[in-house]
Every structure is written in structure tokens, then in C-alpha cells.
Amino acid sequence: MKPAFLPVLFVLLFFPLFSGASQDWRQWRGPQGNGTADATATPPLTWSEEENVRWKVPVPGRGLSSPTVVGGLVLLTTATETTRLVVAYDGRNGKKRWETTVHEGPLPEKIHRKNSAATPTVASDGTHGFAVFHHEGEVMLTALDLEGKIVWQRTTGPYECDYGFGYAPSPTIHGDLVIVSSEFTAGGYLAAFRRSDGEEIWRTDRRIKTSYSSPIVAFVGGKHQLLLSGAELVSSYDPDTGELLWQVPGSTKATCGTMVWNEDTVFASGGFPGKETLAVRVTGEPELLWRHADACYEQSLLYHDGHVYIYNDTGIMICRDAESGEERWKVRLGGPVSASPILAGGRIHAMNERGITHVFAPDPEKFTKLAENTLGAEGFASLSFVGDAVYLRTADAAAERQDWLYCLGE
């Protein structure tokens, strides 16, 4: 074969794989787990009930999980008074493709009003979806194929929320592993299970006062690290073995936000009962770069191009220099806030609990608002961006509550 044909052959062989993956949003916080959409994302700038709605479908029950998009399907977890479900919709037209009952039985007795029995987002490896539910005192991990069939189901271990607020962390995928978190004083843990059959590979104690952050695997400081905050600590584990790599004091007792990072630094936040946002350089011995009293409890931070964007609990957006922590600007957008900001199409999208999404430029020199979009009566589930579409989960404000899933696009 002539060398000139090799690049063409490479494109023919591998383009379908890469292009297919680029049209997915396979886990909590997107393709990289950091709230940044794929470079191919071209979402609409504006939307409303009357503008740029491609389709809208009712979702049974109630849940706060974000849409997972894989292989043309949009996956959601949800819960009724008697069942826990995974539901799949056709990404093109919203038609329900399947609905699988994962568990049957009553809801947990205690759940915070800002939580639900179906808060964790489905993680997918491209051929399966992995869903976790708190069921009868246990955290249950279920693998389903993309036709809705349960492939395997495992009890990962117990869960007893110290505060009575319910369960929240989403699973994450690393190589052949699905990693699950369950943090509480009596018997908390991190555990990893093999994707193919659910066999447990490793387990690490996290016996701390309950925290709610989702673990995430990042390539930072020259290696893969499993990042997790909580118990007034910022922690890193080896994602292949569960071994603790390092810990530094920081944040607060309970956190909900997922950590973010750049090449050599990690960023964490928390807001209960204290409030703190901090940066730790991890190229060698962990080094605290800065800390500020920014209350960012339920939502995650967003890192982009040398700066950290913080949408705090009261609805104030802050831009800080990632290296120094210096405040570049601060503006009140309005809160309260639970969903995490997302960078897509070269714009930052920050939604509050009232269903208002503020769209602005990622510019550290000044705040430039581009749009303000309102849809539904609540905004707890973070947005998902795939190609030129936005997938948004919300609910109406009628006496009889109804969850909705929207597909937005030009």
C-alpha cells in the first residue's frame, strides 16, 4: 500500500468511531466529566416554550438526573411512589423507545426537598447504561443494554444518610470499571465494579459524615486521578486500585459539586455547613494555591482557559484567575442555584432553580450577557449538549407536578 493512502485509510476506519462518540453525552457533566461540551456542539443561543423547541415529552414520575445521550437515545432515571425506572427516548423525535423498571417498592422515607429518589445521572460506555438507586437501604448498581434489558444488577453496599437528605452521587466510568460512591459515618465507601459482569474489583472506606459529590476521573498532574471532596478534605485516589494518593484539608463537611481541573491543578467547592472554594496544585506534593469563602454547595464549578467560573448559591456569578484566585469580575444573575454551568458552543450556560438559563461569553475581562432563556418552572437537572441540540429536564408548576424532557435546537 502506498504511503499516500494511509491517512485516507485511517480516516475511513476510525472516523465512524470518533464521530459517533462526539455525538454523545455519556455521563454526568459531559464527555470529559468537567462540564465542557464536545467541540462540535453548536447549540441555539435562545429558547423558550415558543422558540427552538424540537420536541417535548412528559417523563413519568419525578427525578433530577441529567439527560444522558448515547447512540441516538436519551436516558433518564426517574421514580414513582412504587417503582424506580430508566426511560429511553429517541433523540430525533422524543418517541419513548423503552421504559425499564429497575426496582419496585416504596421510596426512601427521608429525602430533602431539593433531592429526589432518582438524582444520579446514568453513565454509559456506548453499549450499556449504568444506573444507581438507593433501594431498601442499599445502593444498587444496574447495567442495562441500549434496548432496555437488564444485563446485571449488584448491591454495592449500604447507605444511611446522616442528615436524612437522600442519595445523590452519579456513577463514573474508568476503563473497564464503573465507580460508585456511598458516603456515611457508619460504613461509607468508594467501590469499583467490572463493566462486563459487575464483579467487584476494589473497595475503599469513606466512613465520613454524609457527603453527596460524584466521583470523577481526571488526567491531572501527569496521571489519572479519582477526585472527590467531602469531610473537610479534598481527596485523590488511584482509579485502578482505590488506593489513596493524597488528601489536603479544604472545602467543608458536605459537598455536592463535582471537582474540576486543568493540567496541574484541581478545584473544589462546598457550602454546608461552611463555605469554601479552593485550588490545589498536584504536580508534586499537593500545594494549596488559594481559598475563598464562595458558597457553591449543590452546583459544580467550571474551569475554562485559565479561569474558574463560580455560580454561587445565591445566584452570583464570579470569575477568578485559576492560578492566583484573583477575582476578575462578579455579577448577580439570580438564584437559588442547583444545576451546574456548562460550556458549549463557545458560551457558558448557567441555569438557576427557576428554570432561567443565563448565557454569557467566557471572557475574564468583562461579563457579557448573550441571552436569558426561561423554560419550565424549575432547573435542578444540568443541561446536556450534543451536536446542535440541547436536552433539558424540567417540571411545570401545576398542582399536579409533571416532569418534562425537551430537545432544543434551531
C-alpha positions as CSV (number, residue, x, y, z in Angstrom):
1,M,0.0,0.0,0.0
2,K,1.4,3.4,-1.0
3,P,2.0,5.8,2.0
4,A,-0.2,8.4,0.4
5,F,-3.2,6.3,1.0
6,L,-2.5,5.6,4.7
7,P,-4.1,8.9,6.1
8,V,-7.2,8.2,4.0
9,L,-7.5,4.6,5.3
10,F,-7.1,5.9,8.9
11,V,-10.0,8.3,8.4
12,L,-12.2,5.6,6.8
13,L,-11.5,3.1,9.5
14,F,-11.7,5.4,12.6
15,F,-13.9,8.3,11.7
16,P,-17.2,6.5,12.4
17,L,-16.0,5.6,15.9
18,F,-14.8,9.1,16.7
19,S,-17.8,10.9,15.1
20,G,-20.2,8.6,16.9
21,A,-18.6,9.3,20.3
22,S,-18.6,13.1,19.6
23,Q,-22.4,12.9,19.3
24,D,-22.9,11.6,22.8
25,W,-23.2,13.0,26.3
26,R,-22.4,9.8,28.2
27,Q,-22.1,10.8,31.8
28,W,-22.7,13.4,34.5
29,R,-21.0,16.7,33.3
30,G,-20.4,15.5,29.8
31,P,-17.8,13.9,27.6
32,Q,-14.9,14.8,29.8
33,G,-16.8,15.0,33.1
34,N,-15.9,18.6,33.6
35,G,-18.9,20.5,32.3
36,T,-17.4,21.2,28.8
37,A,-19.3,20.0,25.7
38,D,-17.6,18.5,22.7
39,A,-16.0,21.0,20.2
40,T,-18.7,20.0,17.7
41,A,-21.5,21.4,19.9
42,T,-23.5,24.3,18.2
43,P,-26.5,24.9,20.4
44,P,-29.1,27.6,19.8
45,L,-28.4,30.9,21.6
46,T,-32.0,31.4,22.6
47,W,-35.0,29.2,23.5
48,S,-38.4,29.4,25.2
49,E,-41.7,27.4,25.1
50,E,-42.4,29.0,21.7
51,E,-38.9,29.2,20.3
52,N,-36.4,26.5,19.2
53,V,-38.3,23.5,20.7
54,R,-37.8,20.5,18.5
55,W,-39.8,18.2,20.8
56,K,-41.2,18.0,24.3
57,V,-42.3,14.8,26.1
58,P,-43.7,14.0,29.5
59,V,-41.5,12.0,31.8
60,P,-43.2,9.6,34.3
61,G,-42.6,10.1,38.0
62,R,-40.1,12.5,39.4
63,G,-36.3,12.8,39.1
64,L,-33.4,15.2,38.9
65,S,-30.9,13.2,36.9
66,S,-29.5,15.0,33.8
67,P,-30.1,13.6,30.3
68,T,-27.5,11.0,29.1
69,V,-27.3,10.8,25.3
70,V,-25.8,7.7,23.7
71,G,-26.3,6.0,20.4
72,G,-29.2,8.3,19.5
73,L,-31.0,7.6,22.8
74,V,-31.7,10.0,25.7
75,L,-31.6,8.1,29.0
76,L,-33.2,9.4,32.2
77,T,-33.7,7.9,35.7
78,T,-37.0,8.6,37.4
79,A,-39.1,7.4,40.3
80,T,-42.7,6.9,41.1
81,E,-44.2,6.1,44.6
82,T,-43.7,2.4,43.9
83,T,-41.0,2.0,41.2
84,R,-37.6,3.1,40.1
85,L,-37.2,3.4,36.3
86,V,-34.8,4.0,33.5
87,V,-36.5,5.5,30.5
88,A,-35.1,5.9,26.9
89,Y,-36.3,8.4,24.3
90,D,-35.4,8.7,20.6
91,G,-33.1,11.7,20.4
92,R,-34.5,12.7,16.9
93,N,-38.2,12.9,17.8
94,G,-38.7,12.2,21.5
95,K,-40.6,9.0,21.0
96,K,-40.3,6.7,24.0
97,R,-38.2,3.7,22.9
98,W,-38.4,1.8,26.2
99,E,-39.1,2.0,29.9
100,T,-37.5,-0.5,32.3
101,T,-38.5,-1.0,35.9
102,V,-35.3,-1.4,37.9
103,H,-36.7,-1.7,41.4
104,E,-40.1,-1.9,43.0
105,G,-41.0,-0.8,46.4
106,P,-41.7,2.4,48.4
107,L,-39.5,5.5,48.2
108,P,-36.9,6.1,51.0
109,E,-38.6,7.7,54.0
110,K,-36.5,10.8,54.1
111,I,-35.5,12.9,51.1
112,H,-34.6,16.6,51.0
113,R,-37.0,18.8,49.1
114,K,-34.2,19.6,46.7
115,N,-33.3,15.9,46.2
116,S,-35.3,13.0,44.6
117,A,-35.2,9.2,44.6
118,A,-33.7,9.5,41.0
119,T,-31.0,12.1,41.2
120,P,-27.9,10.2,39.9
121,T,-27.3,10.5,36.2
122,V,-26.8,7.4,34.1
123,A,-23.3,6.7,32.9
124,S,-22.7,4.9,29.6
125,D,-19.8,3.1,27.9
126,G,-21.5,3.3,24.5
127,T,-23.2,-0.1,24.7
128,H,-24.7,-0.1,28.2
129,G,-26.2,2.3,30.6
130,F,-25.2,2.1,34.3
131,A,-27.8,3.4,36.8
132,V,-27.7,3.6,40.6
133,F,-30.6,3.9,43.0
134,H,-30.9,3.9,46.8
135,H,-33.2,1.0,47.4
136,E,-34.2,-0.6,50.7
137,G,-31.1,0.7,52.5
138,E,-28.6,-0.3,49.8
139,V,-27.0,1.4,46.8
140,M,-27.9,-0.8,43.8
141,L,-25.9,-0.6,40.5
142,T,-27.7,-1.9,37.4
143,A,-26.3,-2.4,33.9
144,L,-28.8,-2.2,31.0
145,D,-28.2,-2.7,27.3
146,L,-29.4,0.0,24.9
147,E,-32.6,-1.9,24.3
148,G,-33.6,-1.6,27.9
149,K,-32.7,-5.2,29.0
150,I,-31.1,-5.6,32.5
151,V,-27.7,-7.3,31.9
152,W,-26.7,-7.5,35.6
153,Q,-27.5,-5.9,38.9
154,R,-25.4,-5.7,42.0
155,T,-25.7,-4.4,45.6
156,T,-22.7,-2.1,46.0
157,G,-23.2,-1.8,49.8
158,P,-25.4,0.1,52.3
159,Y,-26.3,3.7,52.5
160,E,-27.7,5.6,55.5
161,C,-27.7,9.3,55.1
162,D,-26.6,11.0,58.3
163,Y,-28.7,14.0,57.6
164,G,-31.7,12.3,56.1
165,F,-31.4,14.1,52.8
166,G,-31.3,11.1,50.5
167,Y,-28.7,9.8,48.0
168,A,-27.2,11.8,45.1
169,P,-23.8,10.8,43.6
170,S,-23.7,9.7,39.9
171,P,-21.5,6.7,38.9
172,T,-18.5,7.3,36.7
173,I,-16.6,5.1,34.2
174,H,-12.9,4.5,34.1
175,G,-11.6,1.9,31.6
176,D,-13.4,-1.4,32.4
177,L,-14.7,-0.1,35.7
178,V,-17.8,1.6,37.0
179,I,-17.1,3.5,40.2
180,V,-19.8,4.2,42.8
181,S,-19.7,6.4,45.9
182,S,-21.7,5.9,49.2
183,E,-20.6,8.2,52.0
184,F,-21.9,8.0,55.5
185,T,-20.4,7.7,59.0
186,A,-21.2,4.0,59.8
187,G,-20.0,2.3,56.6
188,G,-19.2,4.7,53.7
189,Y,-17.2,3.6,50.8
190,L,-15.9,4.0,47.2
191,A,-16.1,0.9,45.1
192,A,-15.4,-0.2,41.5
193,F,-17.1,-2.9,39.6
194,R,-16.3,-4.5,36.3
195,R,-18.5,-3.2,33.4
196,S,-19.0,-6.6,31.8
197,D,-20.4,-8.6,34.7
198,G,-20.5,-6.4,37.8
199,E,-17.7,-8.2,39.7
200,E,-16.2,-6.0,42.5
201,I,-12.6,-5.0,41.7
202,W,-11.8,-2.8,44.6
203,R,-13.3,-1.1,47.7
204,T,-12.1,1.9,49.8
205,D,-13.5,3.2,53.1
206,R,-15.2,6.6,53.0
207,R,-16.6,6.5,56.6
208,I,-17.3,10.2,56.8
209,K,-20.3,12.4,57.7
210,T,-22.5,12.1,54.7
211,S,-21.4,14.0,51.6
212,Y,-23.0,14.0,48.1
213,S,-20.4,14.7,45.5
214,S,-20.0,12.5,42.5
215,P,-16.5,11.0,42.0
216,I,-14.8,11.8,38.7
217,V,-11.6,10.6,37.0
218,A,-9.4,13.3,35.7
219,F,-6.0,13.3,33.9
220,V,-4.2,15.8,36.0
221,G,-0.6,16.1,37.3
222,G,0.5,13.6,34.6
223,K,-1.7,10.7,35.6
224,H,-5.3,9.6,36.1
225,Q,-6.8,10.5,39.5
226,L,-10.1,9.8,41.0
227,L,-11.2,13.1,42.6
228,L,-13.7,13.6,45.4
229,S,-14.4,16.2,48.0
230,G,-16.1,16.0,51.4
231,A,-15.4,15.6,55.1
232,E,-13.4,18.9,55.0
233,L,-11.0,17.2,52.7
234,V,-10.0,17.3,49.1
235,S,-9.0,13.7,48.1
236,S,-7.4,11.8,45.2
237,Y,-7.4,8.1,44.7
238,D,-5.9,5.7,42.2
239,P,-8.9,4.8,39.9
240,D,-7.4,1.4,39.1
241,T,-6.9,0.3,42.7
242,G,-8.8,2.6,45.0
243,E,-5.5,3.5,46.9
244,L,-5.4,7.0,48.4
245,L,-2.9,9.1,46.6
246,W,-3.2,12.4,48.6
247,Q,-5.5,14.4,50.8
248,V,-5.5,18.1,51.8
249,P,-7.7,20.0,54.2
250,G,-10.3,22.0,52.4
251,S,-13.9,22.8,51.5
252,T,-16.4,21.8,54.1
253,K,-18.1,18.7,55.7
254,A,-20.7,18.1,53.0
255,T,-20.2,18.9,49.3
256,C,-22.4,18.2,46.3
257,G,-20.4,19.6,43.4
258,T,-18.0,17.6,41.3
259,M,-14.4,18.7,41.2
260,V,-12.9,20.2,38.1
261,W,-9.2,20.6,37.0
262,N,-6.7,21.8,34.5
263,E,-3.3,20.2,33.6
264,D,-1.8,20.5,37.1
265,T,-4.4,21.9,39.5
266,V,-7.8,20.7,40.9
267,F,-10.6,23.0,42.1
268,A,-13.2,22.1,44.7
269,S,-16.1,23.8,46.5
270,G,-18.7,23.3,49.2
271,G,-21.4,25.1,51.1
272,F,-22.6,23.1,54.1
273,P,-22.2,23.9,56.9
274,G,-19.3,26.1,55.9
275,K,-18.5,27.7,52.5
276,E,-15.2,27.5,50.6
277,T,-13.8,27.3,47.1
278,L,-10.2,26.3,46.7
279,A,-7.4,25.4,44.3
280,V,-4.7,22.7,44.9
281,R,-1.7,22.2,42.6
282,V,-0.9,18.5,42.4
283,T,2.2,18.1,40.2
284,G,4.2,17.1,43.2
285,E,3.4,17.4,46.9
286,P,-0.1,18.9,46.9
287,E,0.1,22.7,47.3
288,L,-2.8,25.0,48.2
289,L,-2.8,27.9,45.8
290,W,-5.8,29.8,47.1
291,R,-9.1,29.6,49.0
292,H,-12.1,31.9,49.2
293,A,-15.4,31.9,51.0
294,D,-17.5,31.3,48.0
295,A,-20.6,29.2,48.8
296,C,-21.0,26.8,46.0
297,Y,-22.8,23.8,47.5
298,E,-25.0,21.8,45.2
299,Q,-23.6,23.0,41.8
300,S,-20.2,22.3,40.4
301,L,-17.5,24.8,39.3
302,L,-16.5,25.4,35.6
303,Y,-12.9,25.7,34.5
304,H,-12.0,27.3,31.2
305,D,-8.9,28.8,29.7
306,G,-7.1,29.8,32.9
307,H,-10.1,30.8,34.8
308,V,-12.7,29.3,37.2
309,Y,-16.4,30.3,36.9
310,I,-18.4,30.1,40.1
311,Y,-22.2,30.3,40.2
312,N,-22.7,30.6,43.9
313,D,-25.8,29.5,45.9
314,T,-27.4,32.9,45.8
315,G,-27.1,33.3,42.1
316,I,-23.9,35.5,41.9
317,M,-21.5,34.5,39.1
318,I,-17.8,35.0,39.9
319,C,-14.8,34.7,37.6
320,R,-11.5,34.0,39.3
321,D,-8.0,33.6,37.9
322,A,-7.2,29.9,38.3
323,E,-3.6,30.4,39.3
324,S,-4.0,33.3,41.8
325,G,-7.6,33.1,42.8
326,E,-7.9,36.8,42.0
327,E,-11.5,38.0,41.3
328,R,-11.8,39.2,37.8
329,W,-15.5,40.2,37.9
330,K,-18.7,39.4,39.8
331,V,-22.3,39.9,38.7
332,R,-25.7,38.9,40.2
333,L,-27.7,36.7,37.9
334,G,-30.3,35.5,40.4
335,G,-30.7,32.2,42.3
336,P,-31.1,29.9,44.1
337,V,-28.8,27.6,42.2
338,S,-28.6,23.8,42.0
339,A,-27.7,22.9,38.3
340,S,-24.1,23.2,37.2
341,P,-22.8,25.6,34.5
342,I,-21.9,24.1,31.1
343,L,-19.5,25.4,28.4
344,A,-20.9,24.6,24.9
345,G,-20.6,26.3,21.5
346,G,-18.1,28.8,23.0
347,R,-20.7,30.1,25.5
348,I,-21.3,29.4,29.2
349,H,-24.9,28.3,30.1
350,A,-25.8,28.8,33.8
351,M,-29.3,27.7,34.9
352,N,-31.0,28.5,38.2
353,E,-33.7,26.7,40.1
354,R,-36.4,28.8,38.5
355,G,-35.6,27.4,35.0
356,I,-33.8,30.6,33.9
357,T,-30.6,29.9,31.8
358,H,-28.2,32.8,31.6
359,V,-25.9,32.6,28.5
360,F,-22.7,34.6,28.5
361,A,-19.3,34.8,27.0
362,P,-16.3,33.1,28.8
363,D,-14.4,36.3,29.0
364,P,-12.3,37.1,32.1
365,E,-12.1,40.8,31.1
366,K,-15.7,41.5,31.4
367,F,-19.1,39.9,31.8
368,T,-21.0,39.9,28.5
369,K,-24.5,38.5,28.7
370,L,-25.7,37.0,25.4
371,A,-29.2,35.6,26.3
372,E,-31.6,34.8,29.1
373,N,-33.8,31.8,28.4
374,T,-36.7,30.5,30.6
375,L,-38.3,27.1,30.3
376,G,-40.4,25.3,32.8
377,A,-40.8,26.2,36.5
378,E,-37.6,24.5,37.9
379,G,-34.0,24.0,36.9
380,F,-32.3,21.3,39.0
381,A,-31.0,18.9,36.3
382,S,-28.0,20.2,34.5
383,L,-28.2,20.7,30.7
384,S,-26.8,18.2,28.2
385,F,-25.4,19.4,24.8
386,V,-24.9,17.1,21.7
387,G,-24.2,18.5,18.2
388,D,-26.7,21.3,17.6
389,A,-29.2,20.1,20.3
390,V,-29.7,20.9,23.9
391,Y,-31.5,18.3,26.2
392,L,-33.2,19.9,29.2
393,R,-35.2,18.3,32.0
394,T,-37.6,20.5,33.9
395,A,-41.1,20.4,35.6
396,D,-44.2,22.6,35.5
397,A,-45.7,24.5,38.4
398,A,-49.2,23.0,38.2
399,A,-50.8,21.5,41.3
400,E,-50.3,18.0,39.8
401,R,-46.5,18.1,39.2
402,Q,-45.2,16.8,35.8
403,D,-41.6,16.3,34.6
404,W,-40.8,17.2,31.0
405,L,-37.9,16.4,28.7
406,Y,-37.1,19.0,26.0
407,C,-34.9,18.8,22.9
408,L,-33.9,22.3,21.9
409,G,-32.4,23.4,18.6
410,E,-32.5,25.8,15.7
